[in-house]
Amino acid sequence: MPALASIFQGAALTASLIMAIGAQNAFVLRQGIARQQRLLTALTCSVCDLVLMSAGVAGMGALLARYPQLQYWMALGGAAFVLWYGLAALRKALHPGALTVTTQQGLARPGAVVLAALGFSMLNPHALLDTVVLVGGIGAQQPAAARPWFLLGAVGFSFIWFFSLALAASCLTPLFKRPGAWRVFDLLIAVMMFAIAASLLRNTL
């Protein structure tokens, strides 16, 4: 029973942090709608969470708190990355295309998908705060015997969420065969990315 309680606690904590639509979820959603490398996208994001949450439980959260300069450069890198993605989304919104075999709205090459997913996971201070500092910090406070179960619950929900989001998003594909739908979606993504970048820069500079 204590193990089950720890699993539930870890899963509930991850659920409360991961379900808000941010940069990482927006990327998974786009890939799902476009039906481009959905499983690879979900797997890469999930594995990143596994690595970051494990590092947090092992003490990386305390390391980040000890060296604020590290957080500073990570925030700058994250702001630059999401700003670049926001500009790319804005460019697509200005020149939308129907979702066809010849006009793809997601990333199709496996290498590009992995690099983008790594960027949204590893260069995103918001994701790092959630996984390393919050999940990792709370996990590190658990009794030693409960930490693996807590981590199992936290990581397990991350896998369930990303794969569910990537696969369920494909139900929206028929809607996005119209260029206007992509225009609205990309404008929303661009605004979100610019807001995240502005928030990171405001809190850093």
HUHU-V732425 format. One record per helix or strand of 3 or more residues. SS is the DSSP state (A for helix, B for strand). FROM is the first residue (numbers start at 1). LEN is the number of residues. If there is no record, write none. Layout:
# HUHU-V732425
SS,FROM,LEN ; SS,FROM,LEN
This chain:
# HUHU-V732425
A,2,17 ; A,23,12 ; A,38,21 ; A,60,7 ; A,68,27 ; A,110,13 ; A,125,16 ; A,144,29 ; A,175,3 ; A,179,26
